[in-house]
Amino acid sequence: MPRDNEPLGDVANKFLFENDRVRVWNLDLAPGEASDWHVHDLDYVTIVVDPAQLRREADGHEPEDLNYPVGEVHFRPAEPAHRVTNIDTKRYMNVLIEIKK
């Protein structure tokens, strides 16, 4: 699903910490809840705290379903507009760490 004119928001829904090297967030999604459409200007790492099935939508790409176990760690380079939706019946949460250059 393309973003169309939906405005961009934050990379996650709870800001936790920032210094001159990193910015740390929680992404906490109840069943059926979606993140804002957002862009990552910085490379980042995610760590799954509470797993659930997600649907990832990105401008110019087909949606993909993701299902990562607790503790799963991913590094991602800065990337274009996207969002994730919790398509499960349980809460999803990760910690997202943006790496400042």
Backbone as JSON, one array per atom type, in Angstrom:
{
  "sequence": "MPRDNEPLGDVANKFLFENDRVRVWNLDLAPGEASDWHVHDLDYVTIVVDPAQLRREADGHEPEDLNYPVGEVHFRPAEPAHRVTNIDTKRYMNVLIEIKK",
  "N": [[0.84, -1.18, 0.0], [0.73, 2.12, -0.94], [2.01, 5.16, 0.53], [0.77, 7.52, -0.19], [-0.55, 10.64, 0.53], [-0.17, 10.63, 3.22], [1.07, 11.96, 6.23], [4.51, 12.0, 7.43], [5.79, 10.49, 10.41], [7.22, 9.91, 13.69], [9.97, 7.56, 14.18], [9.36, 5.56, 15.94], [7.1, 4.91, 18.71], [7.67, 5.7, 21.33], [9.93, 7.71, 22.8], [13.1, 7.2, 24.29], [15.83, 7.82, 24.99], [18.7, 9.91, 24.34], [21.93, 10.75, 23.11], [25.1, 12.1, 22.05], [25.8, 10.06, 20.31], [23.83, 8.03, 19.93], [20.28, 7.42, 19.47], [17.47, 6.33, 21.19], [14.57, 4.33, 21.06], [11.28, 2.96, 21.84], [9.2, 0.75, 20.1], [5.95, 0.1, 20.37], [3.22, -1.78, 19.85], [-0.16, -2.4, 19.92], [-2.46, -5.12, 19.19], [-3.53, -4.84, 15.83], [-2.74, -2.18, 15.66], [-0.81, 0.39, 14.03], [2.45, 1.65, 13.19], [3.51, 5.07, 12.69], [3.81, 6.27, 9.32], [7.12, 6.55, 8.34], [10.53, 7.73, 8.0], [13.83, 6.57, 8.02], [16.59, 8.33, 8.72], [18.98, 7.7, 9.7], [21.25, 4.92, 10.14], [20.18, 1.94, 11.83], [19.42, -0.27, 14.64], [17.32, -2.93, 15.58], [15.75, -4.62, 18.32], [13.87, -7.3, 19.22], [11.45, -7.37, 21.7], [8.87, -8.15, 22.65], [7.43, -10.5, 20.75], [5.43, -10.57, 17.73], [3.3, -11.03, 14.88], [3.99, -9.0, 12.11], [3.07, -6.65, 9.56], [4.84, -5.23, 7.04], [4.96, -2.29, 5.25], [6.17, -0.49, 2.5], [7.03, 2.37, 0.62], [6.71, 1.89, -2.82], [7.07, -0.87, -2.76], [5.9, -4.27, -2.41], [3.72, -5.29, 0.26], [5.09, -7.02, 3.11], [5.03, -9.82, 5.29], [6.18, -10.25, 8.58], [7.75, -12.16, 11.1], [9.35, -12.29, 13.85], [11.34, -13.85, 16.4], [11.5, -13.46, 20.03], [14.17, -11.45, 21.16], [15.43, -11.32, 18.69], [17.69, -9.67, 16.56], [18.23, -6.97, 14.38], [20.07, -5.23, 11.95], [19.69, -2.3, 10.1], [20.16, -0.27, 7.25], [19.83, 3.31, 6.75], [16.63, 4.14, 5.43], [13.86, 4.32, 3.0], [10.46, 5.72, 3.17], [8.22, 3.96, 5.28], [6.03, 1.7, 7.1], [4.93, -0.3, 9.91], [2.49, -2.73, 10.77], [0.78, -4.26, 13.42], [-0.36, -7.37, 12.99], [-1.21, -9.4, 14.51], [-2.63, -11.17, 17.38], [-1.59, -10.45, 19.73], [0.41, -8.16, 21.7], [3.11, -6.23, 20.28], [6.54, -5.44, 20.68], [9.54, -3.59, 20.3], [12.96, -2.56, 20.76], [14.52, 0.21, 19.43], [17.42, 1.41, 18.08], [18.95, 4.18, 16.95], [21.79, 5.03, 15.09], [24.06, 7.51, 15.34], [26.13, 9.33, 13.11]],
  "CA": [[0.0, 0.0, 0.0], [1.55, 3.33, -0.94], [1.75, 6.14, 1.59], [-0.01, 8.63, -0.73], [-0.24, 11.93, 1.17], [-0.14, 10.5, 4.67], [2.29, 12.62, 6.73], [5.51, 11.19, 8.11], [5.85, 10.66, 11.85], [8.43, 9.43, 14.36], [10.39, 6.21, 13.83], [8.73, 4.67, 16.91], [6.1, 5.7, 19.44], [8.09, 6.14, 22.67], [11.33, 8.13, 22.85], [13.68, 6.79, 25.57], [17.15, 8.33, 25.35], [19.54, 10.41, 23.25], [23.18, 11.45, 23.39], [25.74, 12.49, 20.79], [26.1, 8.88, 19.49], [22.66, 7.2, 19.65], [18.92, 7.82, 19.86], [16.83, 5.05, 21.52], [13.1, 4.37, 21.06], [10.47, 1.73, 21.88], [8.02, 0.63, 19.24], [4.99, -0.69, 21.15], [2.0, -1.81, 19.05], [-1.25, -3.31, 20.29], [-3.01, -5.8, 18.01], [-4.21, -3.97, 14.88], [-2.16, -0.84, 15.64], [0.28, 0.61, 13.08], [3.36, 2.77, 13.41], [3.39, 6.13, 11.71], [4.71, 6.22, 8.18], [8.32, 7.25, 8.78], [11.77, 7.56, 7.25], [15.04, 6.5, 8.85], [17.71, 9.09, 8.18], [20.17, 7.11, 10.3], [21.29, 3.47, 10.29], [19.6, 1.59, 13.12], [19.34, -1.65, 15.09], [16.12, -3.25, 16.36], [15.8, -5.82, 19.16], [12.5, -7.69, 19.53], [11.2, -7.61, 23.12], [7.63, -8.94, 22.64], [7.2, -10.81, 19.34], [4.1, -10.71, 17.14], [3.4, -10.95, 13.42], [3.89, -7.64, 11.6], [3.04, -6.41, 8.12], [5.68, -4.07, 6.71], [4.63, -1.63, 3.99], [7.17, 0.51, 2.13], [6.77, 3.02, -0.67], [7.28, 1.24, -3.98], [7.29, -2.31, -2.52], [4.76, -5.07, -1.95], [3.77, -5.56, 1.71], [5.66, -8.3, 3.52], [4.72, -10.21, 6.66], [7.38, -10.55, 9.36], [7.48, -12.83, 12.37], [10.64, -12.48, 14.47], [11.25, -14.31, 17.78], [12.03, -12.59, 21.07], [15.62, -11.34, 21.14], [15.93, -11.17, 17.33], [18.37, -8.39, 16.35], [18.4, -6.62, 12.98], [20.69, -3.97, 11.55], [19.14, -1.8, 8.83], [20.65, 1.05, 6.85], [18.8, 4.34, 6.55], [15.75, 3.63, 4.37], [12.74, 5.19, 2.62], [9.22, 5.71, 3.95], [7.58, 2.68, 5.54], [5.38, 1.54, 8.4], [4.58, -1.67, 10.26], [1.2, -2.92, 11.44], [0.69, -5.5, 14.19], [-1.49, -8.14, 12.47], [-1.34, -10.53, 15.43], [-3.6, -10.98, 18.47], [-0.84, -10.06, 20.93], [1.21, -6.93, 21.62], [4.46, -6.29, 19.74], [7.42, -4.37, 21.16], [10.98, -3.69, 20.08], [13.81, -1.42, 21.07], [15.12, 0.69, 18.2], [18.57, 2.26, 18.38], [19.49, 4.88, 15.8], [23.24, 5.25, 15.26], [24.47, 8.78, 14.78], [27.45, 9.21, 12.47]],
  "C": [[0.89, 1.24, 0.0], [1.1, 4.32, 0.14], [0.8, 7.23, 1.11], [0.4, 9.92, -0.04], [-0.2, 11.85, 2.69], [1.16, 11.12, 5.21], [3.24, 11.64, 7.41], [5.51, 11.5, 9.6], [7.19, 10.18, 12.39], [8.73, 7.99, 13.98], [9.82, 5.16, 14.79], [7.83, 5.53, 17.79], [6.47, 6.06, 20.88], [9.59, 6.43, 22.65], [11.88, 7.8, 24.23], [14.94, 7.55, 25.96], [17.85, 8.89, 24.12], [20.82, 11.0, 23.83], [23.83, 11.77, 22.05], [26.03, 11.3, 19.86], [24.89, 8.04, 19.1], [21.37, 7.91, 20.04], [18.16, 6.5, 20.04], [15.32, 5.25, 21.67], [12.55, 2.99, 21.43], [9.42, 1.84, 20.8], [7.11, -0.36, 19.95], [3.67, -0.63, 20.42], [1.03, -2.84, 19.59], [-1.74, -4.03, 19.04], [-3.81, -4.83, 17.13], [-3.63, -2.57, 14.77], [-0.99, -0.77, 14.67], [1.18, 1.74, 13.55], [2.98, 3.88, 12.44], [4.2, 5.74, 10.47], [5.92, 7.05, 8.59], [9.5, 6.92, 7.88], [12.9, 7.48, 8.26], [16.15, 7.24, 8.13], [19.05, 8.53, 8.67], [20.1, 5.59, 10.21], [20.75, 3.14, 11.68], [19.61, 0.1, 13.37], [18.02, -1.8, 15.82], [16.35, -4.54, 17.12], [14.37, -6.12, 19.58], [12.39, -8.03, 21.01], [9.96, -8.48, 23.31], [7.29, -9.24, 21.19], [5.72, -10.89, 18.98], [4.29, -10.61, 15.63], [3.11, -9.52, 12.97], [3.71, -7.67, 10.09], [3.81, -5.13, 7.86], [5.28, -3.57, 5.33], [5.68, -0.56, 3.74], [6.81, 1.08, 0.77], [7.47, 2.26, -1.79], [7.52, -0.25, -3.85], [5.98, -2.99, -2.13], [4.86, -5.25, -0.44], [4.41, -6.92, 1.98], [5.31, -8.57, 4.97], [5.99, -10.69, 7.34], [6.98, -11.21, 10.67], [8.81, -13.18, 13.01], [10.47, -12.95, 15.91], [11.81, -13.28, 18.77], [13.56, -12.62, 21.01], [16.23, -11.19, 19.75], [16.5, -9.76, 17.15], [18.55, -8.18, 14.86], [19.11, -5.28, 12.85], [20.07, -3.57, 10.22], [19.79, -0.46, 8.52], [19.49, 2.04, 6.76], [17.95, 3.92, 5.36], [14.56, 4.54, 4.13], [11.5, 4.96, 3.48], [8.62, 4.32, 4.05], [6.82, 2.75, 6.86], [5.18, 0.06, 8.65], [3.25, -1.67, 11.0], [1.24, -4.25, 12.17], [-0.56, -6.25, 13.71], [-1.75, -9.38, 13.32], [-2.42, -10.23, 16.47], [-2.91, -10.6, 19.77], [0.0, -8.82, 20.65], [2.58, -7.21, 21.02], [5.27, -5.15, 20.34], [8.86, -4.65, 20.73], [11.66, -2.45, 20.62], [14.52, -1.06, 19.78], [16.21, 1.68, 18.55], [19.1, 2.86, 17.09], [20.94, 5.25, 16.08], [23.62, 6.54, 14.56], [25.87, 8.66, 14.21], [28.4, 10.26, 12.95]]
}
